[in-house]
Structures are given as C-alpha cells and as structure tokens.
Amino acid sequence: MASGNPPWYEVDENGELMVLEVPARLKSHPEVIRRGFELEPACPCKIGVVYRTSLLKEPLYHIKILDTDTEEAAIFQRLSQLPDPRNHTIPGELTPPEAGHPLLITPSLTSFDALIGFNAPLSRALGIYLQLMEGIEFMHSLQIAHMDICQGNVVAAEYDIGQRYPDVVPGRVYFIDFGSSLQLPLGPGLQRAITLPPSQFRLVYDITYFDPYSWDVYCAALTMEQELELYYNKRPPLVARLYNDWLKGKERGCTGVCHCRPTARRARQVLAGILWGVRVWERVKNALCSLKALRLPVIS
C-alpha cells in the first residue's frame, strides 16, 4: 500500500496471502528489533494489524500497526499524558516518528470479564461497570468519543497480575483500540449527530447517524448486557436489567443532540448510587445469614 497503513500481510510465491504469518515489515521494524520482541506467529490478535509477543517470553505485549489516516495516535498520546484517576486508557507507548511507521505497544491484559467471575456478588459486576462508565465520562469530558466500545475493546488487569507491568493497576479496567475514536468540536449536550463509523455493534434501528457521545453510552449498555447475561445465565438481577434498559434508551433518531439516553456523567452518578445500595443489601443479607447459622437448635 502506498500509504504504508495496515493491514500488512505476507504473500507467498503464488501471490496468496499468508494471513497467519507475522509481516516481515513488522519483524524488521527498528523498534521491534531494538526491544528484542519475538512476535507470535499463527496467533494475530487482529490479522494484519495487531500482534502479540511470544508466549515464551514474559511480560507479554501487543504491538498495533497504527493507521495514520485516523486520530488514534493523537488521541492515545493525549489521553496517556493525563494522570487522572478517572482515566482508564491502557498504559502504552507510541514509537518515535524517526523509527518509521508508528506502532503502539501496550501490555497484554485479559478480558475485563475475568474480574467478575462466575457466582460473584452483583456488587462486583456493578463495580466493574462503574469503572467502564467512569472511563467513558472522562473521555467525553475531553470531547473524545471512543466510538467502538465492546467486549473486545475493554480489557483488565487481573487482581494477581503482580509487577509485570509497572504502570498497570490490579483490578482496573482499561480501554483499548482508538482506531475509530474522534476528537469532537463540542461536548456532551451540545454535539449534534454524525455519520456512524464501522463498529462492533450494529444499531437495531435503520439509522446511519448518531450523537457520538450517546453512541458510546449505548454501546456500553450492550457490552455490559452481554457480560451480565453470561454470568447470570441470561437472567441478570432486575436492578441491572432496568439500569441497562435506561442506558439503551428509546431511540428516536435525533439528528441534533440526543435525548434518548443519559449522558455518561449522569449514567455514572446513578450507577454509583445503585452500587452503594446493592453493597448495603449484600452486607445486611450476609449478616442475617451469619446470625441464622449461629442459632442454636431448639431442644424439645
């Protein structure tokens, strides 16, 4: 490709794409060589775009070949320079311009659902959800919309991750993949609808335009809905279902500022209140169960 943008592929002697091969251009990239990275063949995270270092050499990293026609590099650099507790951007490093085509190197973390675990109390799942909404609210406060929030683009640091990655906080949720993200001229409540870029979720309505901030909230609702249905066998607790339905809203096809669902800020505030109530209830319930277990048997 003349632009040098991904996807990068290897081609065999017959001109066939070798999609499971690490591109020679990536293996020979000055930063890959300088850091001594051995890239995992036959296991690309996103063929032609994202590759992982060898499982035989800890710690593991992901290397993403950036598309210079997107705002990803600028957005990641901007977010990564803000040491704010609400910032859930994955720690990482952009390769310097003099090293050639830009790469983004990030820790290889796990899926965020690993923090919830089967049979976990509802408060744990809602706590993870709260981190998700907090991170979205932070991006929106900077007039940045992620535009592709989904299960695959939210990762987490396991509680026992140790010191493999100095900048990673155990038990914390992180956003990845800012390839569709946008820096917008106006903030939430002012920004009008735009044409939706490609994303993991499809809108069930026959609409091609959407308030970008509202789209993030909508996709967050679908992401957590999938997770909660998985862990609660398609029947999440009522309070979680009602909250998700509120976030999904009743789409009316707003061409201006969307009023079909709450802002990320309002969604985070309400969820914090719900989480407080759920924690109180769980503690009361546990205390009652403990008292019941301590009751002596009645002697007749």
Sequence and secondary structure as in RCSB ss.txt:
>XXXX:A:sequence
MASGNPPWYEVDENGELMVLEVPARLKSHPEVIRRGFELEPACPCKIGVVYRTSLLKEPLYHIKILDTDTEEAAI
FQRLSQLPDPRNHTIPGELTPPEAGHPLLITPSLTSFDALIGFNAPLSRALGIYLQLMEGIEFMHSLQIAHMDIC
QGNVVAAEYDIGQRYPDVVPGRVYFIDFGSSLQLPLGPGLQRAITLPPSQFRLVYDITYFDPYSWDVYCAALTME
QELELYYNKRPPLVARLYNDWLKGKERGCTGVCHCRPTARRARQVLAGILWGVRVWERVKNALCSLKALRLPVIS
>XXXX:A:secstr
 TT  S   EE TTS EETTS  HHHHT HHHHHTT  B TT  SBTTTEEEB TTSSS EEEEE  TTSSHHHH
HHHHHT   TT  B   EE  GGGSS EEEEE  EEGGGGT TT  HHHHHHHHHHHHHHHHHHHHTTEE    S
GGGEEE  TT TTSSTT  TT EEE   TT EE SS TTT   EE    SS  SSS SEE HHHHHHHHHHHHHH
HHHHHHTTT   HHHHHHHHHHH      SSS  SS  HHHHHHHHHHHHHHHHHHHHHHHHHHHHHHH      
